């Protein structure tokens, strides 16, 4: 059935990334505007969006609320993007919804929706039909012109972080990027903001003031132990790895506190249970491959590469990197964050996507970090992984697979 979902969505892929709200609003109008029936928490930001969505969805589900969650991209199956009470939408239900959506679209219309707009419309329709109490909606790209940004009001708007990514679409300065992210702020609706560069703070602050949006600027939680944190008097377990989760979890708790003030029944026990049960695949996650421990992480931009490097530093070992990247990414910036002398680097293509060529990445990596112990290229990820895991030289190193969420999806689809 996964292939059937792919077949239904494939015709819209040719429209690529095309930001704007006209097409999605026209499509939703043909579907009786399901978004108007869905109370939402809207989550924007460069990094941390997925983790924050995962925390919120888990806590709200543990509190007994019927909770939708919409995130992107998926790692293995399209159904991962649309969840109800932490469970992915059933394939047959998603197929039926996509068939309904396709039936109202004129494929010859010059304003035909993009693939992202179609799957986003499917999420709105599913959440409305399910009569959710709340949907946690992750922005796909930017915020102001993203297909998720079609509601006049939010329960809470969130901006997790802002750094220079997708600059060729969102703008070439932090101010321009911040302007796009701040597009999720709604008049008189509360907004929760993580740690931002000063240039971005000014933009977000001005926008929030213009719209009379009460704003909470979140400091990181306090680390009580490797797996326990405290924020604003709330003690909770941390199920996700890396110190960045002190910031992400604090954003989630600050959002929950706003809901509590609005009268939502979210006891401390549900916060603890929700935080303990939070799962978010492919972000500082340990798995087994060929009986070896393997750390996997998307690390697909400079900011997320910095977070991964901070975590890897706590392992106190040389690192064996297995990496593939899309050709649209900041290869130089990512390499500068990750690579250290004596590290090994094994480069692979990202299958079925606009991949950067491993040979070209190898030349760049040697220029940036000439003291790498080894640099090798491969035609396939699993050839690289077999080579690395069967090599005695990697026995005392940490093996890390990273560089692209699509590469992780390819890996996880084979891992099962």
Order of alpha helices (4+ residues) and beta strands (2+ residues): alpha-alpha-beta-alpha-beta-beta-beta-alpha-alpha-beta-beta-alpha-alpha-beta-alpha-beta-beta-beta-beta-alpha-alpha-beta-beta-alpha-beta-alpha-beta-alpha-beta-alpha-beta-alpha
